[in-house]
Every structure is written in C-alpha cells, then in structure tokens.
C-alpha cells in the first residue's frame, strides 16, 4: 500500500466537545429508521471488552477498523459504504466498528482524537488509513482500491483466512442484537455466563461453562458447538499464523504441529483444509496418533452445520482410516 494516495483529513473533530456533532446527533439505534447502518454479515461492533479478541483474529484474516460515533449522521454514509464493500467480498476482510464515545480507551490507545478514523489491522498491527470525514472521491478510493490492497498485503503475509459471517445486516435480529461477530440467535438463559465470557475473550472460561451446560443437558447441540469453538480459540486464537504454518511444514510427522495448524485452518474458516490435513496425516501412516487426531476431528465436527456435505465426507473417511 506504499503507493496509496494520502488522504486529506476532512472536518477536524479534535477537542473534548465537538459542537458540530451535536447538530447531527441521531437518537435512533443502528438498524432503525433514521439510524446508523446495522452490523451484520462481515461487519461487527467491537467494544473494550471484545477488542483484544478482535485484534487476535487479525492474525487469521485482515480487518478494517472504523472508529466512529454511531449517533452522528455525518458518518452514516461512510459506514454504509464500507460495510457494503466489505460484505461484497464474502469474508476476505472484516469491518470492525468501534464507538469511541463509549469506548474511549481504544481511541486513546490508537492515538485518535476524533471520529471518524480508519485503520487496517493485519496480524495485530494497525496501519492508519484515514482521519476525518472523506470526500466522495476519497470514499470511493477506499472501497475500490484501498480495501483490495489491504487484502493483498495480508495474503502476502500469510493472513488469508475467511472472516466469520454474523447474519443478515438487514434482519431484525442483527439490528436488535448489535451483532459482534457471535451468532445472532437468541442466547439461551443457561448459556448466558458462557456467552458473556466468550464475548470478553475468556475462551477457556467459556469452554468450561459450556462443558457444565453439556453435563446438565448432553443433547444441547448449541452448547456442544460453542464449546468446541471456545476450546479452539482458547488453544490457538492468539497463535502466530506464520510460525504455526512454518512449524507444521518443518515437522510433517509431528502430530502436535499438525493439530496446531489444523486449528489455524478452522479459525480461518478453511474447514475442508483442516479436515483434509488431519485425515491425510492419518492416511500417511501415523496410526499411532489416531486417538489424538480422532478426538480433535470429533471436536471440529460439531462446528459446521450438520447438513454440511464436507462433514459427511470427513466422517466417512475417518471411519475408513480407523479400521
């Protein structure tokens, strides 16, 4: 992105009180008529509680970070244009929106003095793109040229996973939940504590809570799925993708190295790659590692939808390799 044209900041929003913003304040919630565009699809809303977990996922897929105020109607067209552009790329990049009015510590950490500000985030490293309101041409350059360059730069760094899809941004569910990258379905009361821990980035704690729910109700498929996802992120959510892949390439007969890189594939949404990696490992003659691989695959099998054809194929192949 070295050849990227330098943006000229728009209206300066520096200062403790932005009088101009008061004129444009909107009371409607995001997704409501007259309000800001809702999160959903590949657009999430991030808070101080979920910021660290979001940063960790930038080791798997690139993130466009928008610091804004969702009650300021001057920012709505920018947020909508960025969201539409990101959602049109089907998970190649995620848009993470942060309300700096309610999450000031993030703005301070990024040395942002006002909204909007825009960063690219790759492997935990923020790269400033814009400070201030962009003009129409600048916004078009962002959506048409800069975002593809971010994706290209991330891929060159080995960050080419797929961001998770978090529901239809136009649906009532997405609007009412303020989707944060988690599933937008109603959280069952018995899952509330586990869900809270997961949103705060305490994946090990969330996994323990989901395990407790499963003990009470072994038929709870949602708890089983969320338990597997929490275990996955607790193990490998903060792993260095390049180091893990290099270690697996250097030690093709090491089961732990292969399990670790399969985790990276799953986190990045590369489900078929994760399945094939472990099944190919068994097929290569590593039957002494069968139980470790089988247990990891059984965990993975709870994550996709039960009707996913990749799941049925992987189950059949595992059964064949076991005997």
C-alpha positions as CSV (number, residue, x, y, z in Angstrom):
1,X,0.0,0.0,0.0
2,X,3.0,2.2,-0.3
3,X,1.7,3.8,-3.4
4,X,-1.6,4.7,-1.8
5,X,-2.7,8.3,-2.2
6,X,-2.5,10.3,1.0
7,X,-5.9,11.3,2.2
8,X,-6.5,14.9,3.3
9,X,-8.5,14.9,6.6
10,X,-11.9,16.5,6.4
11,X,-13.5,18.4,9.3
12,X,-11.3,18.3,12.4
13,X,-13.1,16.7,15.3
14,X,-10.3,17.2,17.8
15,X,-11.2,18.5,21.2
16,X,-13.2,17.5,24.2
17,X,-16.6,18.7,22.8
18,X,-17.5,18.5,19.1
19,X,-20.2,21.2,18.7
20,X,-20.8,20.2,15.1
21,X,-21.5,16.6,16.1
22,X,-24.2,17.8,18.5
23,X,-26.1,19.3,15.5
24,X,-26.0,15.9,13.8
25,X,-26.9,13.7,16.7
26,X,-29.4,11.0,16.0
27,X,-31.3,9.2,18.7
28,X,-32.3,6.1,16.7
29,X,-30.5,2.8,17.3
30,X,-28.4,1.3,14.5
31,X,-30.6,-0.5,12.1
32,X,-33.7,1.5,13.0
33,X,-35.3,4.0,10.6
34,X,-33.1,7.1,10.5
35,X,-30.3,5.5,12.5
36,X,-26.9,4.2,11.6
37,X,-26.5,1.1,9.4
38,X,-26.7,-2.1,11.5
39,X,-23.9,-4.5,12.0
40,X,-24.1,-8.0,10.4
41,X,-22.7,-10.0,7.6
42,X,-18.9,-9.4,7.9
43,X,-19.4,-6.2,9.9
44,X,-19.1,-6.4,13.7
45,X,-19.3,-3.9,16.5
46,X,-16.3,-4.1,18.9
47,X,-16.1,-2.8,22.5
48,X,-13.4,-2.5,25.0
49,X,-14.4,-6.0,26.3
50,X,-14.0,-7.6,22.9
51,X,-11.2,-5.5,21.5
52,X,-8.3,-7.9,22.4
53,X,-10.1,-10.9,20.9
54,X,-10.8,-9.0,17.7
55,X,-7.1,-8.0,17.4
56,X,-6.1,-11.6,17.8
57,X,-8.3,-12.7,14.9
58,X,-6.5,-10.3,12.6
59,X,-3.7,-12.9,12.6
60,X,-6.2,-15.1,10.6
61,X,-8.0,-12.5,8.3
62,X,-7.5,-8.8,7.7
63,X,-9.7,-6.3,9.5
64,X,-10.8,-2.8,8.5
65,X,-11.1,-0.8,11.8
66,X,-13.6,2.1,11.8
67,X,-13.6,4.4,14.8
68,X,-16.8,6.3,14.7
69,X,-19.8,7.6,16.7
70,X,-23.0,5.8,15.7
71,X,-25.3,8.7,16.7
72,X,-23.6,11.1,14.3
73,X,-25.5,11.1,11.0
74,X,-22.5,12.6,9.1
75,X,-20.8,9.2,9.4
76,X,-23.6,7.0,8.2
77,X,-22.9,7.1,4.5
78,X,-19.2,6.3,5.2
79,X,-20.1,3.4,7.5
80,X,-22.7,2.1,5.0
81,X,-20.3,2.3,2.0
82,X,-17.5,0.5,3.9
83,X,-20.0,-2.1,5.2
84,X,-21.3,-2.8,1.7
85,X,-17.8,-3.0,0.2
86,X,-16.7,-5.5,2.9
87,X,-19.8,-7.6,2.8
88,X,-19.4,-7.8,-1.0
89,X,-16.1,-9.6,-0.5
90,X,-17.6,-12.6,1.2
91,X,-15.2,-12.8,4.2
92,X,-11.9,-11.8,2.7
93,X,-11.9,-8.9,5.2
94,X,-13.9,-7.9,8.2
95,X,-15.1,-4.4,9.2
96,X,-14.9,-3.8,12.9
97,X,-16.7,-0.7,14.1
98,X,-15.8,1.0,17.5
99,X,-17.9,3.7,19.1
100,X,-15.3,6.0,20.6
101,X,-17.9,7.8,22.7
102,X,-18.5,4.7,24.8
103,X,-15.0,3.1,24.3
104,X,-12.6,6.0,24.7
105,X,-9.7,3.8,25.8
106,X,-9.4,2.3,22.3
107,X,-9.3,5.7,20.7
108,X,-6.6,6.7,23.2
109,X,-4.6,3.5,22.5
110,X,-4.7,4.3,18.8
111,X,-4.0,8.0,19.4
112,X,-7.2,9.0,17.7
113,X,-8.6,12.4,18.6
114,X,-11.9,12.3,16.9
115,X,-14.2,10.4,14.6
116,X,-14.1,9.0,12.0
117,X,-10.7,7.3,11.8
118,X,-9.9,4.3,9.8
119,X,-7.1,1.7,10.2
120,X,-6.2,-1.6,8.5
121,X,-5.3,-4.3,11.0
122,X,-3.1,-7.3,9.9
123,X,-1.6,-9.7,12.5
124,X,-2.3,-7.3,15.3
125,X,-0.5,-4.3,13.6
126,X,-2.7,-1.2,13.0
127,X,-2.0,0.9,9.9
128,X,-3.6,4.3,9.7
129,X,-5.6,5.0,6.6
130,X,-7.8,8.0,7.3
131,X,-8.5,10.6,9.9
132,X,-11.6,12.8,9.3
133,X,-14.5,12.8,7.0
134,X,-13.6,11.6,3.5
135,X,-15.0,13.2,0.4
136,X,-16.9,11.2,-2.2
137,X,-13.8,10.5,-4.3
138,X,-11.8,9.5,-1.2
139,X,-14.5,7.2,-0.1
140,X,-14.7,5.6,-3.5
141,X,-10.9,5.2,-3.5
142,X,-11.2,3.4,-0.1
143,X,-13.8,0.9,-1.3
144,X,-12.5,0.3,-4.8
145,X,-8.7,0.5,-4.3
146,X,-7.5,0.5,-0.7
147,X,-9.6,-2.4,0.6
148,X,-8.3,-4.8,-2.1
149,X,-4.8,-3.7,-1.4
150,X,-5.2,-4.5,2.3
151,X,-6.4,-8.0,1.4
152,X,-3.5,-8.4,-1.0
153,X,-1.0,-7.2,1.6
154,X,-2.5,-9.5,4.2
155,X,-2.3,-12.5,1.9
156,X,1.4,-11.8,1.2
157,X,1.9,-12.0,5.0
158,X,0.1,-15.3,5.2
159,X,-3.1,-13.8,6.6
160,X,-5.7,-15.1,4.1
161,X,-8.4,-16.8,6.2
162,X,-12.1,-16.2,6.0
163,X,-13.9,-13.9,8.4
164,X,-17.0,-15.4,10.1
165,X,-20.4,-14.5,8.9
166,X,-22.6,-13.0,11.6
167,X,-26.1,-12.8,10.0
168,X,-28.0,-10.6,7.7
169,X,-27.3,-6.9,8.4
170,X,-30.8,-6.1,7.3
171,X,-32.6,-8.5,9.6
172,X,-34.3,-7.6,12.8
173,X,-32.1,-10.0,14.7
174,X,-28.9,-8.3,13.6
175,X,-30.3,-4.9,14.4
176,X,-31.6,-5.8,17.8
177,X,-28.5,-7.7,19.0
178,X,-25.9,-5.3,17.7
179,X,-24.0,-8.3,16.2
180,X,-20.5,-8.5,17.5
181,X,-19.2,-11.4,15.5
182,X,-21.1,-14.0,17.6
183,X,-24.1,-15.9,16.4
184,X,-27.1,-13.6,16.3
185,X,-29.7,-16.2,17.5
186,X,-31.2,-15.6,21.0
187,X,-28.8,-16.8,23.7
188,X,-30.5,-19.4,26.0
189,X,-30.5,-18.3,29.6
190,X,-28.4,-21.3,30.6
191,X,-25.7,-20.2,28.1
192,X,-25.6,-16.6,29.4
193,X,-22.5,-16.9,31.5
194,X,-20.5,-18.8,28.9
195,X,-21.6,-16.4,26.2
196,X,-20.5,-13.4,28.4
197,X,-17.1,-15.0,29.0
198,X,-16.6,-15.7,25.2
199,X,-17.5,-12.1,24.3
200,X,-14.9,-10.9,26.8
201,X,-12.3,-13.1,25.2
202,X,-12.1,-15.6,28.1
203,X,-12.4,-18.6,25.9
204,X,-11.0,-21.1,28.4
205,X,-13.6,-19.9,30.9
206,X,-16.4,-20.0,28.3
207,X,-15.4,-23.6,27.3
208,X,-15.6,-24.6,31.0
209,X,-19.1,-23.1,31.3
210,X,-20.3,-24.7,28.1
211,X,-19.0,-28.0,29.4
212,X,-21.1,-27.5,32.5
213,X,-24.2,-26.9,30.4
214,X,-23.5,-30.0,28.4
215,X,-23.3,-32.1,31.6
216,X,-26.7,-30.9,32.5
217,X,-28.1,-31.5,29.0
218,X,-26.0,-33.8,26.8
219,X,-28.4,-33.2,23.9
220,X,-27.7,-29.4,23.8
221,X,-26.2,-29.2,20.3
222,X,-25.7,-25.4,20.5
223,X,-23.6,-25.8,23.7
224,X,-21.6,-28.5,22.0
225,X,-20.8,-26.3,19.1
226,X,-20.0,-23.3,21.2
227,X,-17.8,-25.4,23.5
228,X,-15.8,-26.6,20.5
229,X,-15.4,-23.1,19.2
230,X,-14.3,-21.8,22.6
231,X,-11.7,-24.7,23.0
232,X,-10.4,-23.9,19.6
233,X,-9.9,-20.2,20.3
234,X,-8.5,-20.9,23.8
235,X,-5.8,-23.1,22.2
236,X,-5.0,-21.1,19.1
237,X,-6.8,-17.8,19.0
238,X,-3.7,-15.8,19.7
239,X,-1.2,-18.0,17.8
240,X,1.2,-16.5,15.2
241,X,-0.2,-17.9,12.0
242,X,3.1,-17.8,10.1
243,X,5.0,-19.5,12.9
244,X,2.4,-22.3,13.2
245,X,2.4,-23.0,9.5
246,X,6.2,-22.9,9.3
247,X,6.4,-25.4,12.3
248,X,3.9,-27.7,10.6
249,X,5.8,-27.6,7.3
250,X,9.1,-28.3,9.1
251,X,7.7,-31.3,11.1
252,X,5.2,-33.2,8.9
253,X,5.3,-36.2,11.2
254,X,4.7,-34.2,14.4
255,X,1.1,-34.7,15.4
256,X,1.0,-31.6,17.7
257,X,2.3,-29.4,14.9
258,X,-0.4,-30.7,12.5
259,X,-3.1,-30.3,15.1
260,X,-2.0,-26.7,15.7
261,X,-2.1,-25.8,12.0
262,X,-5.5,-27.5,11.6
263,X,-6.7,-25.2,14.4
264,X,-5.5,-22.2,12.4
265,X,-7.4,-23.5,9.3
266,X,-10.6,-23.9,11.4
267,X,-10.3,-20.4,12.9
268,X,-9.8,-19.0,9.4
269,X,-12.9,-20.8,8.1
270,X,-10.9,-23.2,6.0
271,X,-12.8,-26.2,7.2
272,X,-12.0,-28.5,4.3
273,X,-8.3,-27.8,4.7
274,X,-8.5,-28.6,8.4
275,X,-10.3,-31.9,7.8
276,X,-8.0,-33.0,5.0
277,X,-4.8,-32.1,6.8
278,X,-5.6,-34.4,9.7
279,X,-7.1,-37.1,7.6
280,X,-4.2,-37.1,5.2
281,X,-1.9,-37.2,8.3
282,X,-3.6,-40.5,9.3
283,X,-3.5,-41.8,5.8
284,X,0.2,-41.3,5.6
285,X,0.7,-44.0,8.2
286,X,0.5,-42.2,11.6
287,X,-1.9,-44.7,13.2
288,X,-0.1,-44.3,16.5
289,X,-1.5,-40.8,16.7
290,X,-5.0,-42.0,15.8
291,X,-6.7,-41.2,19.1
292,X,-5.4,-37.6,19.3
293,X,-6.4,-36.9,15.7
294,X,-9.8,-38.6,16.2
295,X,-10.6,-36.5,19.3
296,X,-9.7,-33.2,17.5
297,X,-11.8,-34.1,14.5
298,X,-14.8,-35.0,16.6
299,X,-14.4,-31.6,18.2
300,X,-14.3,-30.0,14.8
301,X,-17.3,-32.0,13.6
302,X,-19.6,-30.1,16.0
303,X,-18.8,-26.7,14.5
304,X,-20.2,-26.8,10.9
305,X,-23.9,-27.2,10.3
306,X,-25.0,-30.9,10.5
307,X,-26.1,-30.8,6.8
308,X,-22.6,-29.5,5.6
309,X,-21.5,-32.1,2.9
310,X,-17.9,-31.7,4.0
311,X,-18.8,-33.1,7.4
312,X,-20.4,-36.3,6.0
313,X,-17.4,-36.9,3.7
314,X,-14.9,-36.4,6.5
315,X,-16.8,-38.7,8.9
316,X,-16.8,-41.4,6.3
317,X,-13.1,-41.1,5.6
318,X,-12.3,-41.1,9.3
319,X,-14.3,-44.3,9.8
320,X,-12.4,-45.9,6.9
321,X,-9.0,-44.9,8.3
322,X,-9.8,-46.2,11.8
323,X,-10.1,-49.8,10.6
